[in-house]
Amino acid sequence: MGGIPQVNPWVGLPQSTSYLKIRGVPRFSDREGKVLTTPDDITRAMEGSPYKQWWKLTSAPRIVPESKASTSTMAHFNIWDSTKGTNGNALIGKHILIFNQPCTISAAVANPGVPLCTNCWVWVEPPI
């Protein structure tokens, strides 16, 4: 008996990605300055924040030192968002506590990965 196959259509809003960063993240998670902050530390702080309903991470946060001598870093992260970027826009300018340090959320530029030099095709290290 041939019938029409059951199809479960997906119903929801179109999704996009918003690119954000958290500035002023402490580079070290301990007071002695020996244990580096990890992406898991950032994720835990995000999950414990009052804004947790606004971010659904596409991947783990990426930690980038602000400079070689700096004691703070930036945590870049991407979230699933509406095509208008509603959640990302709502997060910009907000503050989150990471190791009791207030850190600011701001917009970031999409970074597809480590760039290649178009002259010699060698991977280019990001400036620190």
C-alpha positions as CSV (number, residue, x, y, z in Angstrom):
1,M,0.0,0.0,0.0
2,G,1.8,3.1,-1.2
3,G,1.2,6.2,0.7
4,I,2.6,9.7,1.0
5,P,5.8,9.6,3.1
6,Q,5.6,11.5,6.4
7,V,7.7,14.7,6.3
8,N,8.4,16.7,9.4
9,P,9.0,20.2,8.1
10,W,11.2,22.5,10.1
11,V,9.5,25.7,11.2
12,G,11.5,28.6,12.6
13,L,13.1,31.9,11.8
14,P,16.0,32.0,9.3
15,Q,19.3,32.0,11.2
16,S,22.5,33.9,10.7
17,T,25.6,34.4,12.7
18,S,26.6,37.4,14.8
19,Y,30.2,38.0,15.5
20,L,31.0,39.5,18.9
21,K,33.9,39.9,21.4
22,I,34.3,40.5,25.1
23,R,37.0,43.0,25.9
24,G,39.0,43.2,29.1
25,V,38.9,39.5,29.9
26,P,41.6,38.6,32.5
27,R,44.4,36.8,30.9
28,F,44.9,34.6,34.0
29,S,42.3,32.8,36.0
30,D,44.3,32.7,39.2
31,R,45.6,35.5,41.4
32,E,49.2,34.4,41.0
33,G,49.1,34.9,37.2
34,K,50.1,31.3,36.4
35,V,47.0,29.7,35.0
36,L,45.8,31.1,31.6
37,T,42.0,31.7,31.1
38,T,40.5,29.0,28.9
39,P,37.5,29.0,26.5
40,D,35.7,26.9,29.1
41,D,36.1,29.7,31.7
42,I,34.6,32.1,29.3
43,T,31.7,29.8,28.4
44,R,30.9,29.2,32.1
45,A,30.8,33.0,32.7
46,M,28.5,33.4,29.8
47,E,26.2,30.6,31.0
48,G,26.0,32.2,34.4
49,S,25.2,35.7,33.1
50,P,21.8,37.4,32.9
51,Y,22.1,37.4,29.1
52,K,22.4,33.6,28.7
53,Q,19.1,33.5,26.7
54,W,20.6,35.7,24.0
55,W,23.5,33.6,23.1
56,K,23.6,30.2,21.5
57,L,27.3,29.7,20.7
58,T,28.2,28.3,17.2
59,S,31.6,27.1,18.7
60,A,33.8,27.6,21.7
61,P,35.0,31.2,22.3
62,R,38.5,32.1,21.0
63,I,40.9,33.9,23.3
64,V,43.2,36.5,21.7
65,P,45.8,38.4,23.8
66,E,45.5,42.2,23.5
67,S,49.4,42.4,23.5
68,K,52.4,40.3,24.6
69,A,52.6,42.2,27.9
70,S,48.9,42.8,28.6
71,T,47.2,41.2,31.5
72,S,43.9,41.2,29.6
73,T,42.6,39.4,26.5
74,M,39.7,39.5,24.2
75,A,37.3,36.6,23.8
76,H,35.8,36.3,20.3
77,F,32.6,34.3,19.9
78,N,29.9,33.7,17.4
79,I,26.2,33.2,18.2
80,W,23.3,31.9,16.2
81,D,21.0,34.9,15.6
82,S,18.1,36.1,13.4
83,T,18.9,37.5,10.0
84,K,18.5,41.0,11.5
85,G,21.0,40.2,14.3
86,T,18.6,41.0,17.0
87,N,20.4,39.1,19.8
88,G,23.8,40.3,18.8
89,N,22.7,43.9,18.7
90,A,21.0,43.5,22.1
91,L,24.3,42.2,23.6
92,I,26.5,45.1,22.3
93,G,27.5,47.4,25.1
94,K,26.5,45.0,27.9
95,H,28.9,44.0,30.6
96,I,29.6,40.5,31.9
97,L,31.6,39.5,34.9
98,I,34.6,37.2,34.3
99,F,36.6,36.3,37.4
100,N,34.8,39.3,39.1
101,Q,36.2,41.6,36.4
102,P,33.5,43.6,34.4
103,C,34.1,43.0,30.7
104,T,32.4,44.8,27.8
105,I,30.7,43.0,24.9
106,S,31.2,44.7,21.5
107,A,30.8,43.9,17.8
108,A,33.6,42.0,16.0
109,V,34.4,41.5,12.4
110,A,33.9,38.0,10.9
111,N,37.2,36.1,10.8
112,P,37.1,33.0,8.6
113,G,40.4,31.7,10.0
114,V,44.2,32.2,9.6
115,P,44.9,34.2,6.5
116,L,47.2,33.1,3.7
117,C,49.8,35.5,2.2
118,T,48.8,35.9,-1.5
119,N,52.4,36.3,-2.5
120,C,54.1,33.3,-0.9
121,W,51.0,31.3,0.3
122,V,52.4,31.0,3.8
123,W,50.1,31.2,6.8
124,V,50.2,34.7,8.3
125,E,50.3,34.9,12.1
126,P,47.9,37.5,13.6
127,P,49.7,40.5,15.2
128,I,49.9,40.4,19.0
